[in-house]
Amino acid sequence: MTGRALPLLLTALGLLLIASLATGPQGMDVATLMAALRGDDPAATIIIGELRLPRSVAALLTGFALGIAGAALQGLTRNPLAEPGVLGVSACATLGATMVLYFGLAADHAGAVAAGAIGGALAATALLAAFAHRLHGVTSLILVGVGLSSFAGALMALILNFAPNPFSLSDLVNWSLGSVANRSLGDVAVAAPLIAAGSLLLFTQRRALALLAIGDVAAIAHGLNQRRARIIVIGGTGLAVGAAVALAGAVGFVGIVAPHLVRPWFGHDPGRILLPAGLAGAAMLMLADMLIRLAPTGTELRLGVVAALAGAPLFMLIAWRRGAQSHG
């Protein structure tokens, strides 16, 4: 089944992308969609090229980054509950973006919010890499990440408390809830190379993650440099997640759920499930964004809210099944 599962997953993702391009307040049939892609229908081409394509690709890239980062961190920490938020990378990236909004830098510089999010993620990554070089145990690293996440969350609450006016508060809250609406191909072009670079760093550590899964002693016996592997995984996570937050804001639960969704078909090898987890995360966020566009609400729902509403029950179901299997 493993050999056929990846092509099926890729096919499903391709079909989801097509469905996403056709989804909106005013639906678009296959003939109109093809005419838009060929440029034969100018109005439809504008809708696809300037509105739906950037939004769909942004959801795909964000979900991929969160899914692959979650799988890598679960393998690194040998903890099925690990995800980018555990090490504080997501929180620091969101903090960087909200600081840019708070100080009004976004009005003067188009890429300031993205730069703030990426800067926050890289700062968290550099700090974690320094700790990873000095600490011997993964548990200590997790504790550092939890502390970093809590500190970033406290600073974000402070910024929200001192928002100068209701409009600034609205911008800050909207960013913290996550969204891919109103994204442009320029926004995608900024984030995509960083997500690709972070993902490639994680892919280079597939063997290391597989060795870490069998225990520290066995990994050392096979000649694995644990500190080096840890730093590279953290660095790749920082790049990918920082760019994802810069593109879509704060989106939770994807990094936890996506690896669990693919394990029944791809096994428990952390290195083997990196790509499937990324693809599953991309599919999750594309589906969530399609639901947002179809929901009959006066105000558009936020992607982070929908992802949490769908992801939290799914994660509890997965946790319940794992608990039942361990006691069975």
Stockholm file with secondary structure:
# STOCKHOLM 1.0

chainA/1-328         MTGRALPLLLTALGLLLIASLATGPQGMDVATLMAALRGDDPAATIIIGELRLPRSVAALLTGFALGIAGAALQGLTRNPLAEPGVLGVSACATLGATMVLYFGLAADHAGAVAAGAIGGALAATALLAAFAHRLHGVTSLILVGVGLSSFAGALMALILNFAPNPFSLSDLVNWSLGSVANRSLGDVAVAAPLIAAGSLLLFTQRRALALLAIGDVAAIAHGLNQRRARIIVIGGTGLAVGAAVALAGAVGFVGIVAPHLVRPWFGHDPGRILLPAGLAGAAMLMLADMLIRLAPTGTELRLGVVAALAGAPLFMLIAWRRGAQSHG
#=GR chainA/1-328 SS CHHHHHHHHHHHHHHHHHHHHHCSSSCCCHHHHHHHHHTSSHHHHHIIIIIIHHHHHHHHHHHHHHHHHHHHHHHHHTCTTCCTTTTTHHHHHHHHHHHHHHTTGGGTCTTHHHHHHHHHHHHHHHHHHHHHHHCCCHHHHHHHHHHHHHHHHHHHHHHHHTCSSHHHHHHHHHHHHCCCTTCCHHHHHHHHHHHHHHHHHHHTTHHHHHHHTTCHHHHHHTTCCHHHHHHHHHHHHHHHHHHHHHHHCCCCSHHHHHHHHHHHHHCSCTTTTHHHHHHHHHHHHHHHHHHHHHSCCSSCCCHHHHHHHHHHHHHHHHHHHHHHHHHC
#=GC SS_cons         CHHHHHHHHHHHHHHHHHHHHHCSSSCCCHHHHHHHHHTSSHHHHHIIIIIIHHHHHHHHHHHHHHHHHHHHHHHHHTCTTCCTTTTTHHHHHHHHHHHHHHTTGGGTCTTHHHHHHHHHHHHHHHHHHHHHHHCCCHHHHHHHHHHHHHHHHHHHHHHHHTCSSHHHHHHHHHHHHCCCTTCCHHHHHHHHHHHHHHHHHHHTTHHHHHHHTTCHHHHHHTTCCHHHHHHHHHHHHHHHHHHHHHHHCCCCSHHHHHHHHHHHHHCSCTTTTHHHHHHHHHHHHHHHHHHHHHSCCSSCCCHHHHHHHHHHHHHHHHHHHHHHHHHC
//
